[in-house]
Amino acid sequence: MKKLKYCLLIILFTFTSACVYQANVAQGNFIEDKYLDQVEVGMTRNQVRFLLGTPMIDDPFHENRWDYVYYLTIGRDKAFIKKWVSILFVNNKVSNIDRDLKLNPSL
């Protein structure tokens, strides 16, 4: 009788351990296209920060470049969202907007 109880407990633990929840992981700045579409060449840094928020990467070695990166994985699924936007400044004004840059596929 004890062996049966132990076997049932082992089977129960085996099946429940496979049902572990894996949370969604979001990293970076979520950038809505409606706000990104409003960024134009000639805007100041403060105007860009107002629309898109603080950049994910504000590199002290490249002071004239702001990078906004967003990465989302959904649970155990292979579904994910990757987005990278880079904004370049000249004289503290937007000079170039690079959209949809490719992130490393191994991320």
C-alpha positions as CSV (number, residue, x, y, z in Angstrom):
1,M,0.0,0.0,0.0
2,K,2.8,2.4,0.8
3,K,4.5,1.6,-2.5
4,L,1.3,2.6,-4.3
5,K,1.2,5.9,-2.4
6,Y,4.8,6.7,-3.2
7,C,4.3,5.8,-6.9
8,L,1.2,8.1,-7.1
9,L,3.1,10.9,-5.4
10,I,6.0,10.6,-7.8
11,I,3.6,10.6,-10.8
12,L,1.8,13.6,-9.5
13,F,5.0,15.6,-9.0
14,T,6.3,14.6,-12.4
15,F,3.2,15.9,-14.1
16,T,2.9,19.1,-12.1
17,S,6.5,20.0,-12.6
18,A,6.0,20.2,-16.4
19,C,3.3,22.9,-15.9
20,V,5.6,25.6,-14.6
21,Y,4.4,29.1,-15.7
22,Q,6.9,31.2,-17.7
23,A,6.2,34.9,-17.6
24,N,6.4,37.3,-20.5
25,V,9.6,39.3,-20.6
26,A,9.6,42.8,-21.9
27,Q,12.8,44.9,-22.0
28,G,13.5,48.3,-23.2
29,N,11.3,51.2,-24.5
30,F,8.0,50.3,-26.1
31,I,7.7,52.7,-29.0
32,E,4.3,53.3,-30.5
33,D,4.4,54.1,-34.2
34,K,2.0,57.1,-33.8
35,Y,4.7,58.8,-31.6
36,L,7.6,57.7,-33.8
37,D,5.8,59.1,-36.8
38,Q,5.8,62.5,-35.1
39,V,9.6,62.7,-34.8
40,E,11.0,64.8,-37.6
41,V,14.4,66.1,-38.7
42,G,15.1,69.4,-36.9
43,M,13.5,68.5,-33.6
44,T,15.4,69.2,-30.4
45,R,16.4,66.5,-27.9
46,N,13.8,67.6,-25.4
47,Q,11.0,67.2,-28.1
48,V,12.2,63.7,-28.9
49,R,12.4,62.8,-25.2
50,F,8.9,64.1,-24.8
51,L,7.5,61.9,-27.6
52,L,9.6,58.7,-27.1
53,G,10.8,58.9,-23.5
54,T,14.4,58.4,-22.3
55,P,16.5,56.4,-24.7
56,M,17.4,52.9,-23.7
57,I,21.0,53.5,-24.8
58,D,22.5,56.9,-24.2
59,D,26.2,56.2,-24.9
60,P,28.7,58.7,-23.5
61,F,31.1,57.8,-26.4
62,H,28.4,58.6,-29.0
63,E,26.7,61.6,-27.6
64,N,24.9,62.4,-30.8
65,R,23.1,59.1,-31.0
66,W,20.1,57.8,-29.1
67,D,19.0,54.2,-29.4
68,Y,15.5,52.9,-28.5
69,V,15.4,49.1,-28.2
70,Y,12.4,47.0,-27.4
71,Y,12.3,43.2,-27.0
72,L,9.4,41.0,-25.9
73,T,9.2,37.2,-25.4
74,I,5.9,35.7,-24.7
75,G,6.0,32.8,-22.3
76,R,7.4,29.5,-23.7
77,D,6.3,30.4,-27.2
78,K,8.7,31.4,-29.9
79,A,6.6,34.5,-30.4
80,F,8.6,37.6,-29.8
81,I,8.8,41.3,-30.8
82,K,12.1,43.1,-31.6
83,K,12.3,46.7,-32.4
84,W,15.3,49.1,-32.7
85,V,15.2,52.8,-33.6
86,S,18.3,55.0,-33.7
87,I,18.1,58.8,-33.8
88,L,21.2,60.8,-34.7
89,F,21.7,64.5,-33.7
90,V,23.8,67.3,-35.1
91,N,23.9,70.5,-33.1
92,N,21.3,69.0,-30.7
93,K,18.8,68.7,-33.5
94,V,17.6,65.5,-35.2
95,S,19.5,64.8,-38.3
96,N,18.6,61.2,-39.1
97,I,16.0,58.6,-38.0
98,D,16.9,55.0,-38.6
99,R,13.8,52.7,-38.1
100,D,13.5,49.0,-38.0
101,L,17.1,48.2,-37.6
102,K,17.9,44.5,-37.2
103,L,18.7,43.1,-33.8
104,N,20.9,40.1,-33.4
105,P,18.8,37.0,-34.2
106,S,20.3,35.1,-31.2
107,L,18.8,37.5,-28.7
